[in-house]
Amino acid sequence: MKACAICGKRPVIGHSKTYRGMLKKQGGVGRRTVRTNLRRFLPNLQSATVLLNNRVRRVRVCTACLRMGRVVKAQRTFVHQSS
């Protein structure tokens, strides 16, 4: 699902308007709205390895939460291979 695991930010529905006509200050009769199309504004989600409830989980987090420090990233563990 397209939602942030921390703040719950989801897609928002809005409109995309299409105009025609010349502007009045350019000598026209003004801009007219021809149609309005429904569109979705999606949150900027990134998958991150996060420490949630003392467990390491891979979740989708919005970039606003990453920048604000609401997310505690899990430490990487490297497996050393001996040859």
PyMOL Python script that loads the backbone (N, CA, C, O; Angstrom):
from pymol import cmd

cmd.read_pdbstr("""\
ATOM      1  N   MET A   1       0.845  -1.180   0.000  1.00  0.00           N
ATOM      2  CA  MET A   1       0.000   0.000   0.000  1.00  0.00           C
ATOM      3  C   MET A   1       0.888   1.240   0.000  1.00  0.00           C
ATOM      4  O   MET A   1       1.966   1.235   0.593  1.00  0.00           O
ATOM      5  N   LYS A   2       0.441   2.287  -0.656  1.00  0.00           N
ATOM      6  CA  LYS A   2       1.236   3.508  -0.761  1.00  0.00           C
ATOM      7  C   LYS A   2       0.938   4.419   0.423  1.00  0.00           C
ATOM      8  O   LYS A   2       0.194   5.392   0.301  1.00  0.00           O
ATOM      9  N   ALA A   3       1.529   4.091   1.572  1.00  0.00           N
ATOM     10  CA  ALA A   3       1.364   4.906   2.765  1.00  0.00           C
ATOM     11  C   ALA A   3       2.634   4.799   3.595  1.00  0.00           C
ATOM     12  O   ALA A   3       3.297   3.762   3.609  1.00  0.00           O
ATOM     13  N   CYS A   4       2.961   5.883   4.286  1.00  0.00           N
ATOM     14  CA  CYS A   4       4.142   5.906   5.146  1.00  0.00           C
ATOM     15  C   CYS A   4       3.868   5.076   6.400  1.00  0.00           C
ATOM     16  O   CYS A   4       2.794   5.174   6.994  1.00  0.00           O
ATOM     17  N   ALA A   5       4.846   4.258   6.799  1.00  0.00           N
ATOM     18  CA  ALA A   5       4.679   3.406   7.969  1.00  0.00           C
ATOM     19  C   ALA A   5       4.771   4.205   9.265  1.00  0.00           C
ATOM     20  O   ALA A   5       4.304   3.731  10.300  1.00  0.00           O
ATOM     21  N   ILE A   6       5.355   5.398   9.243  1.00  0.00           N
ATOM     22  CA  ILE A   6       5.544   6.204  10.452  1.00  0.00           C
ATOM     23  C   ILE A   6       4.394   7.188  10.646  1.00  0.00           C
ATOM     24  O   ILE A   6       3.715   7.160  11.672  1.00  0.00           O
ATOM     25  N   CYS A   7       4.176   8.059   9.659  1.00  0.00           N
ATOM     26  CA  CYS A   7       3.170   9.117   9.829  1.00  0.00           C
ATOM     27  C   CYS A   7       1.853   8.808   9.137  1.00  0.00           C
ATOM     28  O   CYS A   7       0.860   9.493   9.380  1.00  0.00           O
ATOM     29  N   GLY A   8       1.818   7.785   8.272  1.00  0.00           N
ATOM     30  CA  GLY A   8       0.578   7.410   7.614  1.00  0.00           C
ATOM     31  C   GLY A   8       0.212   8.297   6.436  1.00  0.00           C
ATOM     32  O   GLY A   8      -0.950   8.336   6.031  1.00  0.00           O
ATOM     33  N   LYS A   9       1.184   9.010   5.878  1.00  0.00           N
ATOM     34  CA  LYS A   9       0.914   9.877   4.728  1.00  0.00           C
ATOM     35  C   LYS A   9       0.486   9.022   3.545  1.00  0.00           C
ATOM     36  O   LYS A   9       1.142   8.033   3.217  1.00  0.00           O
ATOM     37  N   ARG A  10      -0.643   9.410   2.889  1.00  0.00           N
ATOM     38  CA  ARG A  10      -1.246   8.638   1.818  1.00  0.00           C
ATOM     39  C   ARG A  10      -1.384   9.490   0.566  1.00  0.00           C
ATOM     40  O   ARG A  10      -1.141  10.696   0.613  1.00  0.00           O
ATOM     41  N   PRO A  11      -1.774   8.883  -0.558  1.00  0.00           N
ATOM     42  CA  PRO A  11      -2.050   9.681  -1.750  1.00  0.00           C
ATOM     43  C   PRO A  11      -3.229  10.622  -1.528  1.00  0.00           C
ATOM     44  O   PRO A  11      -4.194  10.275  -0.848  1.00  0.00           O
ATOM     45  N   VAL A  12      -3.137  11.822  -2.113  1.00  0.00           N
ATOM     46  CA  VAL A  12      -4.192  12.832  -1.991  1.00  0.00           C
ATOM     47  C   VAL A  12      -4.758  13.069  -3.387  1.00  0.00           C
ATOM     48  O   VAL A  12      -4.015  13.097  -4.368  1.00  0.00           O
ATOM     49  N   ILE A  13      -6.071  13.237  -3.471  1.00  0.00           N
ATOM     50  CA  ILE A  13      -6.726  13.460  -4.752  1.00  0.00           C
ATOM     51  C   ILE A  13      -6.867  14.957  -4.988  1.00  0.00           C
ATOM     52  O   ILE A  13      -7.252  15.706  -4.091  1.00  0.00           O
ATOM     53  N   GLY A  14      -6.551  15.383  -6.210  1.00  0.00           N
ATOM     54  CA  GLY A  14      -6.675  16.783  -6.585  1.00  0.00           C
ATOM     55  C   GLY A  14      -7.140  16.891  -8.020  1.00  0.00           C
ATOM     56  O   GLY A  14      -7.583  15.905  -8.610  1.00  0.00           O
ATOM     57  N   HIS A  15      -7.043  18.086  -8.587  1.00  0.00           N
ATOM     58  CA  HIS A  15      -7.501  18.329  -9.947  1.00  0.00           C
ATOM     59  C   HIS A  15      -6.369  18.900 -10.789  1.00  0.00           C
ATOM     60  O   HIS A  15      -5.513  19.633 -10.292  1.00  0.00           O
ATOM     61  N   SER A  16      -6.380  18.555 -12.059  1.00  0.00           N
ATOM     62  CA  SER A  16      -5.492  19.135 -13.047  1.00  0.00           C
ATOM     63  C   SER A  16      -6.375  19.887 -14.026  1.00  0.00           C
ATOM     64  O   SER A  16      -7.179  19.277 -14.731  1.00  0.00           O
ATOM     65  N   LYS A  17      -6.234  21.218 -14.076  1.00  0.00           N
ATOM     66  CA  LYS A  17      -7.100  22.035 -14.916  1.00  0.00           C
ATOM     67  C   LYS A  17      -6.428  22.326 -16.243  1.00  0.00           C
ATOM     68  O   LYS A  17      -5.218  22.541 -16.304  1.00  0.00           O
ATOM     69  N   THR A  18      -7.231  22.330 -17.318  1.00  0.00           N
ATOM     70  CA  THR A  18      -6.763  22.673 -18.648  1.00  0.00           C
ATOM     71  C   THR A  18      -7.396  23.998 -19.046  1.00  0.00           C
ATOM     72  O   THR A  18      -8.613  24.161 -18.964  1.00  0.00           O
ATOM     73  N   TYR A  19      -6.563  24.946 -19.478  1.00  0.00           N
ATOM     74  CA  TYR A  19      -7.024  26.283 -19.837  1.00  0.00           C
ATOM     75  C   TYR A  19      -6.839  26.512 -21.330  1.00  0.00           C
ATOM     76  O   TYR A  19      -5.999  25.875 -21.966  1.00  0.00           O
ATOM     77  N   ARG A  20      -7.627  27.425 -21.883  1.00  0.00           N
ATOM     78  CA  ARG A  20      -7.407  27.895 -23.247  1.00  0.00           C
ATOM     79  C   ARG A  20      -7.746  29.368 -23.313  1.00  0.00           C
ATOM     80  O   ARG A  20      -8.473  29.884 -22.464  1.00  0.00           O
ATOM     81  N   GLY A  21      -7.224  30.041 -24.315  1.00  0.00           N
ATOM     82  CA  GLY A  21      -7.476  31.463 -24.475  1.00  0.00           C
ATOM     83  C   GLY A  21      -6.261  32.295 -24.130  1.00  0.00           C
ATOM     84  O   GLY A  21      -5.383  31.855 -23.388  1.00  0.00           O
ATOM     85  N   MET A  22      -6.215  33.505 -24.673  1.00  0.00           N
ATOM     86  CA  MET A  22      -5.101  34.413 -24.424  1.00  0.00           C
ATOM     87  C   MET A  22      -5.386  35.250 -23.184  1.00  0.00           C
ATOM     88  O   MET A  22      -6.536  35.596 -22.914  1.00  0.00           O
ATOM     89  N   LEU A  23      -4.348  35.572 -22.437  1.00  0.00           N
ATOM     90  CA  LEU A  23      -4.495  36.389 -21.247  1.00  0.00           C
ATOM     91  C   LEU A  23      -4.993  37.786 -21.613  1.00  0.00           C
ATOM     92  O   LEU A  23      -4.734  38.285 -22.708  1.00  0.00           O
ATOM     93  N   LYS A  24      -5.716  38.410 -20.672  1.00  0.00           N
ATOM     94  CA  LYS A  24      -6.254  39.754 -20.940  1.00  0.00           C
ATOM     95  C   LYS A  24      -5.143  40.773 -21.136  1.00  0.00           C
ATOM     96  O   LYS A  24      -5.252  41.657 -21.986  1.00  0.00           O
ATOM     97  N   LYS A  25      -4.074  40.656 -20.354  1.00  0.00           N
ATOM     98  CA  LYS A  25      -3.008  41.656 -20.488  1.00  0.00           C
ATOM     99  C   LYS A  25      -2.176  41.448 -21.755  1.00  0.00           C
ATOM    100  O   LYS A  25      -1.331  42.279 -22.089  1.00  0.00           O
ATOM    101  N   GLN A  26      -2.415  40.350 -22.452  1.00  0.00           N
ATOM    102  CA  GLN A  26      -1.757  40.135 -23.743  1.00  0.00           C
ATOM    103  C   GLN A  26      -2.696  40.464 -24.912  1.00  0.00           C
ATOM    104  O   GLN A  26      -2.350  40.245 -26.073  1.00  0.00           O
ATOM    105  N   GLY A  27      -3.887  40.992 -24.596  1.00  0.00           N
ATOM    106  CA  GLY A  27      -4.791  41.403 -25.652  1.00  0.00           C
ATOM    107  C   GLY A  27      -5.948  40.455 -25.908  1.00  0.00           C
ATOM    108  O   GLY A  27      -6.729  40.676 -26.834  1.00  0.00           O
ATOM    109  N   GLY A  28      -6.073  39.412 -25.115  1.00  0.00           N
ATOM    110  CA  GLY A  28      -7.155  38.444 -25.324  1.00  0.00           C
ATOM    111  C   GLY A  28      -8.354  38.749 -24.457  1.00  0.00           C
ATOM    112  O   GLY A  28      -8.433  39.791 -23.807  1.00  0.00           O
ATOM    113  N   VAL A  29      -9.289  37.810 -24.463  1.00  0.00           N
ATOM    114  CA  VAL A  29     -10.506  37.981 -23.667  1.00  0.00           C
ATOM    115  C   VAL A  29     -10.411  37.264 -22.323  1.00  0.00           C
ATOM    116  O   VAL A  29     -11.362  37.301 -21.541  1.00  0.00           O
ATOM    117  N   GLY A  30      -9.282  36.612 -22.039  1.00  0.00           N
ATOM    118  CA  GLY A  30      -9.085  35.954 -20.754  1.00  0.00           C
ATOM    119  C   GLY A  30      -8.997  34.450 -20.895  1.00  0.00           C
ATOM    120  O   GLY A  30      -9.376  33.878 -21.917  1.00  0.00           O
ATOM    121  N   ARG A  31      -8.497  33.830 -19.864  1.00  0.00           N
ATOM    122  CA  ARG A  31      -8.328  32.377 -19.866  1.00  0.00           C
ATOM    123  C   ARG A  31      -9.630  31.714 -19.459  1.00  0.00           C
ATOM    124  O   ARG A  31     -10.325  32.210 -18.573  1.00  0.00           O
ATOM    125  N   ARG A  32      -9.973  30.596 -20.096  1.00  0.00           N
ATOM    126  CA  ARG A  32     -11.162  29.827 -19.761  1.00  0.00           C
ATOM    127  C   ARG A  32     -10.732  28.426 -19.332  1.00  0.00           C
ATOM    128  O   ARG A  32      -9.799  27.855 -19.897  1.00  0.00           O
ATOM    129  N   THR A  33     -11.409  27.887 -18.343  1.00  0.00           N
ATOM    130  CA  THR A  33     -11.172  26.517 -17.930  1.00  0.00           C
ATOM    131  C   THR A  33     -11.941  25.601 -18.863  1.00  0.00           C
ATOM    132  O   THR A  33     -13.161  25.710 -18.978  1.00  0.00           O
ATOM    133  N   VAL A  34     -11.238  24.701 -19.530  1.00  0.00           N
ATOM    134  CA  VAL A  34     -11.870  23.790 -20.480  1.00  0.00           C
ATOM    135  C   VAL A  34     -12.344  22.532 -19.786  1.00  0.00           C
ATOM    136  O   VAL A  34     -13.486  22.111 -19.970  1.00  0.00           O
ATOM    137  N   ARG A  35     -11.470  21.921 -18.981  1.00  0.00           N
ATOM    138  CA  ARG A  35     -11.851  20.699 -18.275  1.00  0.00           C
ATOM    139  C   ARG A  35     -11.011  20.565 -17.011  1.00  0.00           C
ATOM    140  O   ARG A  35      -9.953  21.181 -16.884  1.00  0.00           O
ATOM    141  N   THR A  36     -11.494  19.758 -16.086  1.00  0.00           N
ATOM    142  CA  THR A  36     -10.728  19.417 -14.890  1.00  0.00           C
ATOM    143  C   THR A  36     -10.612  17.907 -14.843  1.00  0.00           C
ATOM    144  O   THR A  36     -11.615  17.195 -14.875  1.00  0.00           O
ATOM    145  N   ASN A  37      -9.385  17.424 -14.765  1.00  0.00           N
ATOM    146  CA  ASN A  37      -9.122  15.990 -14.687  1.00  0.00           C
ATOM    147  C   ASN A  37      -8.709  15.636 -13.270  1.00  0.00           C
ATOM    148  O   ASN A  37      -7.982  16.381 -12.613  1.00  0.00           O
ATOM    149  N   LEU A  38      -9.181  14.497 -12.814  1.00  0.00           N
ATOM    150  CA  LEU A  38      -8.818  14.018 -11.487  1.00  0.00           C
ATOM    151  C   LEU A  38      -7.402  13.463 -11.535  1.00  0.00           C
ATOM    152  O   LEU A  38      -7.044  12.748 -12.472  1.00  0.00           O
ATOM    153  N   ARG A  39      -6.598  13.787 -10.534  1.00  0.00           N
ATOM    154  CA  ARG A  39      -5.251  13.243 -10.459  1.00  0.00           C
ATOM    155  C   ARG A  39      -4.901  12.936  -9.019  1.00  0.00           C
ATOM    156  O   ARG A  39      -5.590  13.381  -8.101  1.00  0.00           O
ATOM    157  N   ARG A  40      -3.833  12.176  -8.814  1.00  0.00           N
ATOM    158  CA  ARG A  40      -3.394  11.780  -7.479  1.00  0.00           C
ATOM    159  C   ARG A  40      -2.007  12.352  -7.215  1.00  0.00           C
ATOM    160  O   ARG A  40      -1.123  12.291  -8.070  1.00  0.00           O
ATOM    161  N   PHE A  41      -1.831  12.904  -6.028  1.00  0.00           N
ATOM    162  CA  PHE A  41      -0.523  13.364  -5.565  1.00  0.00           C
ATOM    163  C   PHE A  41       0.018  12.270  -4.649  1.00  0.00           C
ATOM    164  O   PHE A  41      -0.503  12.057  -3.554  1.00  0.00           O
ATOM    165  N   LEU A  42       1.071  11.575  -5.103  1.00  0.00           N
ATOM    166  CA  LEU A  42       1.606  10.447  -4.349  1.00  0.00           C
ATOM    167  C   LEU A  42       2.711  10.914  -3.405  1.00  0.00           C
ATOM    168  O   LEU A  42       3.495  11.790  -3.773  1.00  0.00           O
ATOM    169  N   PRO A  43       2.794  10.347  -2.187  1.00  0.00           N
ATOM    170  CA  PRO A  43       3.892  10.705  -1.292  1.00  0.00           C
ATOM    171  C   PRO A  43       5.210  10.107  -1.783  1.00  0.00           C
ATOM    172  O   PRO A  43       5.220   9.072  -2.448  1.00  0.00           O
ATOM    173  N   ASN A  44       6.296  10.754  -1.457  1.00  0.00           N
ATOM    174  CA  ASN A  44       7.625  10.285  -1.852  1.00  0.00           C
ATOM    175  C   ASN A  44       8.084   9.236  -0.843  1.00  0.00           C
ATOM    176  O   ASN A  44       8.693   9.564   0.175  1.00  0.00           O
ATOM    177  N   LEU A  45       7.786   7.976  -1.135  1.00  0.00           N
ATOM    178  CA  LEU A  45       8.096   6.881  -0.222  1.00  0.00           C
ATOM    179  C   LEU A  45       9.391   6.190  -0.635  1.00  0.00           C
ATOM    180  O   LEU A  45       9.635   5.953  -1.818  1.00  0.00           O
ATOM    181  N   GLN A  46      10.206   5.876   0.351  1.00  0.00           N
ATOM    182  CA  GLN A  46      11.446   5.141   0.143  1.00  0.00           C
ATOM    183  C   GLN A  46      11.428   3.943   1.078  1.00  0.00           C
ATOM    184  O   GLN A  46      10.965   4.046   2.214  1.00  0.00           O
ATOM    185  N   SER A  47      11.928   2.815   0.610  1.00  0.00           N
ATOM    186  CA  SER A  47      12.002   1.652   1.488  1.00  0.00           C
ATOM    187  C   SER A  47      13.266   1.768   2.336  1.00  0.00           C
ATOM    188  O   SER A  47      14.347   2.063   1.825  1.00  0.00           O
ATOM    189  N   ALA A  48      13.114   1.533   3.630  1.00  0.00           N
ATOM    190  CA  ALA A  48      14.234   1.690   4.557  1.00  0.00           C
ATOM    191  C   ALA A  48      14.188   0.574   5.586  1.00  0.00           C
ATOM    192  O   ALA A  48      13.119   0.091   5.957  1.00  0.00           O
ATOM    193  N   THR A  49      15.367   0.177   6.037  1.00  0.00           N
ATOM    194  CA  THR A  49      15.476  -0.806   7.109  1.00  0.00           C
ATOM    195  C   THR A  49      15.438  -0.044   8.428  1.00  0.00           C
ATOM    196  O   THR A  49      16.347   0.726   8.739  1.00  0.00           O
ATOM    197  N   VAL A  50      14.374  -0.267   9.203  1.00  0.00           N
ATOM    198  CA  VAL A  50      14.050   0.573  10.346  1.00  0.00           C
ATOM    199  C   VAL A  50      13.923  -0.287  11.597  1.00  0.00           C
ATOM    200  O   VAL A  50      13.551  -1.458  11.525  1.00  0.00           O
ATOM    201  N   LEU A  51      14.235   0.303  12.735  1.00  0.00           N
ATOM    202  CA  LEU A  51      14.034  -0.349  14.019  1.00  0.00           C
ATOM    203  C   LEU A  51      12.661   0.054  14.544  1.00  0.00           C
ATOM    204  O   LEU A  51      12.489   1.175  15.023  1.00  0.00           O
ATOM    205  N   LEU A  52      11.672  -0.852  14.460  1.00  0.00           N
ATOM    206  CA  LEU A  52      10.298  -0.585  14.896  1.00  0.00           C
ATOM    207  C   LEU A  52       9.927  -1.578  15.981  1.00  0.00           C
ATOM    208  O   LEU A  52       9.981  -2.789  15.763  1.00  0.00           O
ATOM    209  N   ASN A  53       9.553  -1.074  17.148  1.00  0.00           N
ATOM    210  CA  ASN A  53       9.153  -1.920  18.284  1.00  0.00           C
ATOM    211  C   ASN A  53      10.223  -2.970  18.609  1.00  0.00           C
ATOM    212  O   ASN A  53       9.916  -4.143  18.823  1.00  0.00           O
ATOM    213  N   ASN A  54      11.477  -2.527  18.639  1.00  0.00           N
ATOM    214  CA  ASN A  54      12.642  -3.370  18.937  1.00  0.00           C
ATOM    215  C   ASN A  54      12.812  -4.510  17.938  1.00  0.00           C
ATOM    216  O   ASN A  54      13.381  -5.548  18.276  1.00  0.00           O
ATOM    217  N   ARG A  55      12.324  -4.327  16.714  1.00  0.00           N
ATOM    218  CA  ARG A  55      12.508  -5.306  15.652  1.00  0.00           C
ATOM    219  C   ARG A  55      13.012  -4.596  14.415  1.00  0.00           C
ATOM    220  O   ARG A  55      12.639  -3.456  14.139  1.00  0.00           O
ATOM    221  N   VAL A  56      13.863  -5.283  13.674  1.00  0.00           N
ATOM    222  CA  VAL A  56      14.367  -4.733  12.422  1.00  0.00           C
ATOM    223  C   VAL A  56      13.358  -5.085  11.340  1.00  0.00           C
ATOM    224  O   VAL A  56      13.102  -6.259  11.076  1.00  0.00           O
ATOM    225  N   ARG A  57      12.782  -4.051  10.712  1.00  0.00           N
ATOM    226  CA  ARG A  57      11.769  -4.251   9.679  1.00  0.00           C
ATOM    227  C   ARG A  57      12.146  -3.437   8.459  1.00  0.00           C
ATOM    228  O   ARG A  57      12.789  -2.394   8.576  1.00  0.00           O
ATOM    229  N   ARG A  58      11.748  -3.907   7.290  1.00  0.00           N
ATOM    230  CA  ARG A  58      11.935  -3.170   6.040  1.00  0.00           C
ATOM    231  C   ARG A  58      10.577  -2.592   5.666  1.00  0.00           C
ATOM    232  O   ARG A  58       9.668  -3.322   5.273  1.00  0.00           O
ATOM    233  N   VAL A  59      10.447  -1.266   5.792  1.00  0.00           N
ATOM    234  CA  VAL A  59       9.169  -0.598   5.584  1.00  0.00           C
ATOM    235  C   VAL A  59       9.338   0.557   4.605  1.00  0.00           C
ATOM    236  O   VAL A  59      10.453   0.978   4.297  1.00  0.00           O
ATOM    237  N   ARG A  60       8.197   1.060   4.125  1.00  0.00           N
ATOM    238  CA  ARG A  60       8.194   2.220   3.241  1.00  0.00           C
ATOM    239  C   ARG A  60       7.943   3.468   4.076  1.00  0.00           C
ATOM    240  O   ARG A  60       6.934   3.569   4.774  1.00  0.00           O
ATOM    241  N   VAL A  61       8.877   4.420   3.995  1.00  0.00           N
ATOM    242  CA  VAL A  61       8.843   5.624   4.823  1.00  0.00           C
ATOM    243  C   VAL A  61       8.911   6.833   3.907  1.00  0.00           C
ATOM    244  O   VAL A  61       9.647   6.818   2.920  1.00  0.00           O
ATOM    245  N   CYS A  62       8.146   7.893   4.220  1.00  0.00           N
ATOM    246  CA  CYS A  62       8.202   9.104   3.403  1.00  0.00           C
ATOM    247  C   CYS A  62       9.495   9.858   3.719  1.00  0.00           C
ATOM    248  O   CYS A  62      10.072   9.717   4.798  1.00  0.00           O
ATOM    249  N   THR A  63       9.929  10.660   2.751  1.00  0.00           N
ATOM    250  CA  THR A  63      11.196  11.363   2.910  1.00  0.00           C
ATOM    251  C   THR A  63      11.118  12.459   3.967  1.00  0.00           C
ATOM    252  O   THR A  63      12.142  12.850   4.528  1.00  0.00           O
ATOM    253  N   ALA A  64       9.917  12.958   4.244  1.00  0.00           N
ATOM    254  CA  ALA A  64       9.781  13.958   5.305  1.00  0.00           C
ATOM    255  C   ALA A  64      10.130  13.348   6.660  1.00  0.00           C
ATOM    256  O   ALA A  64      10.781  13.997   7.479  1.00  0.00           O
ATOM    257  N   CYS A  65       9.705  12.107   6.903  1.00  0.00           N
ATOM    258  CA  CYS A  65      10.044  11.430   8.165  1.00  0.00           C
ATOM    259  C   CYS A  65      11.532  11.106   8.234  1.00  0.00           C
ATOM    260  O   CYS A  65      12.130  11.170   9.308  1.00  0.00           O
ATOM    261  N   LEU A  66      12.133  10.758   7.097  1.00  0.00           N
ATOM    262  CA  LEU A  66      13.566  10.482   7.094  1.00  0.00           C
ATOM    263  C   LEU A  66      14.370  11.734   7.402  1.00  0.00           C
ATOM    264  O   LEU A  66      15.347  11.671   8.148  1.00  0.00           O
ATOM    265  N   ARG A  67      13.971  12.878   6.834  1.00  0.00           N
ATOM    266  CA  ARG A  67      14.707  14.118   7.062  1.00  0.00           C
ATOM    267  C   ARG A  67      14.532  14.634   8.482  1.00  0.00           C
ATOM    268  O   ARG A  67      15.474  15.172   9.062  1.00  0.00           O
ATOM    269  N   MET A  68      13.338  14.477   9.050  1.00  0.00           N
ATOM    270  CA  MET A  68      13.071  15.003  10.386  1.00  0.00           C
ATOM    271  C   MET A  68      13.637  14.125  11.494  1.00  0.00           C
ATOM    272  O   MET A  68      13.663  14.534  12.654  1.00  0.00           O
ATOM    273  N   GLY A  69      14.087  12.930  11.150  1.00  0.00           N
ATOM    274  CA  GLY A  69      14.670  12.049  12.162  1.00  0.00           C
ATOM    275  C   GLY A  69      13.641  11.275  12.954  1.00  0.00           C
ATOM    276  O   GLY A  69      13.933  10.836  14.067  1.00  0.00           O
ATOM    277  N   ARG A  70      12.447  11.092  12.418  1.00  0.00           N
ATOM    278  CA  ARG A  70      11.423  10.290  13.105  1.00  0.00           C
ATOM    279  C   ARG A  70      11.723   8.803  13.006  1.00  0.00           C
ATOM    280  O   ARG A  70      11.111   7.996  13.705  1.00  0.00           O
ATOM    281  N   VAL A  71      12.658   8.440  12.145  1.00  0.00           N
ATOM    282  CA  VAL A  71      12.968   7.041  11.871  1.00  0.00           C
ATOM    283  C   VAL A  71      14.307   6.698  12.496  1.00  0.00           C
ATOM    284  O   VAL A  71      15.275   7.445  12.348  1.00  0.00           O
ATOM    285  N   VAL A  72      14.368   5.569  13.194  1.00  0.00           N
ATOM    286  CA  VAL A  72      15.627   5.056  13.717  1.00  0.00           C
ATOM    287  C   VAL A  72      16.055   3.952  12.779  1.00  0.00           C
ATOM    288  O   VAL A  72      15.455   2.878  12.759  1.00  0.00           O
ATOM    289  N   LYS A  73      17.107   4.216  11.989  1.00  0.00           N
ATOM    290  CA  LYS A  73      17.570   3.224  11.035  1.00  0.00           C
ATOM    291  C   LYS A  73      18.297   2.103  11.760  1.00  0.00           C
ATOM    292  O   LYS A  73      18.990   2.336  12.751  1.00  0.00           O
ATOM    293  N   ALA A  74      18.134   0.884  11.258  1.00  0.00           N
ATOM    294  CA  ALA A  74      18.783  -0.274  11.860  1.00  0.00           C
ATOM    295  C   ALA A  74      20.249  -0.309  11.441  1.00  0.00           C
ATOM    296  O   ALA A  74      20.606   0.125  10.346  1.00  0.00           O
ATOM    297  N   GLN A  75      21.086  -0.830  12.325  1.00  0.00           N
ATOM    298  CA  GLN A  75      22.502  -0.950  12.033  1.00  0.00           C
ATOM    299  C   GLN A  75      22.735  -2.092  11.054  1.00  0.00           C
ATOM    300  O   GLN A  75      22.109  -3.147  11.156  1.00  0.00           O
ATOM    301  N   ARG A  76      23.636  -1.875  10.109  1.00  0.00           N
ATOM    302  CA  ARG A  76      23.975  -2.930   9.171  1.00  0.00           C
ATOM    303  C   ARG A  76      24.881  -3.943   9.845  1.00  0.00           C
ATOM    304  O   ARG A  76      25.777  -3.579  10.606  1.00  0.00           O
ATOM    305  N   THR A  77      24.645  -5.201   9.564  1.00  0.00           N
ATOM    306  CA  THR A  77      25.517  -6.262  10.079  1.00  0.00           C
ATOM    307  C   THR A  77      26.177  -6.936   8.897  1.00  0.00           C
ATOM    308  O   THR A  77      25.518  -7.328   7.934  1.00  0.00           O
ATOM    309  N   PHE A  78      27.493  -7.063   8.986  1.00  0.00           N
ATOM    310  CA  PHE A  78      28.261  -7.676   7.922  1.00  0.00           C
ATOM    311  C   PHE A  78      28.719  -9.062   8.383  1.00  0.00           C
ATOM    312  O   PHE A  78      29.206  -9.225   9.502  1.00  0.00           O
ATOM    313  N   VAL A  79      28.561 -10.039   7.523  1.00  0.00           N
ATOM    314  CA  VAL A  79      29.006 -11.391   7.803  1.00  0.00           C
ATOM    315  C   VAL A  79      30.386 -11.558   7.213  1.00  0.00           C
ATOM    316  O   VAL A  79      30.574 -11.424   6.004  1.00  0.00           O
ATOM    317  N   HIS A  80      31.359 -11.854   8.072  1.00  0.00           N
ATOM    318  CA  HIS A  80      32.737 -12.015   7.626  1.00  0.00           C
ATOM    319  C   HIS A  80      32.933 -13.460   7.173  1.00  0.00           C
ATOM    320  O   HIS A  80      32.702 -14.397   7.937  1.00  0.00           O
ATOM    321  N   GLN A  81      33.356 -13.627   5.937  1.00  0.00           N
ATOM    322  CA  GLN A  81      33.590 -14.977   5.419  1.00  0.00           C
ATOM    323  C   GLN A  81      35.086 -15.260   5.441  1.00  0.00           C
ATOM    324  O   GLN A  81      35.891 -14.488   4.922  1.00  0.00           O
ATOM    325  N   SER A  82      35.433 -16.375   6.049  1.00  0.00           N
ATOM    326  CA  SER A  82      36.832 -16.784   6.066  1.00  0.00           C
ATOM    327  C   SER A  82      37.066 -17.774   4.941  1.00  0.00           C
ATOM    328  O   SER A  82      36.229 -18.638   4.678  1.00  0.00           O
ATOM    329  N   SER A  83      38.205 -17.645   4.279  1.00  0.00           N
ATOM    330  CA  SER A  83      38.477 -18.548   3.151  1.00  0.00           C
ATOM    331  C   SER A  83      39.470 -19.620   3.502  1.00  0.00           C
ATOM    332  O   SER A  83      39.800 -20.455   2.661  1.00  0.00           O
TER     333      SER A  83
END
""", "prot")
cmd.dss("prot")
cmd.show_as("cartoon", "prot")
cmd.util.cbc("prot")
cmd.orient("prot")
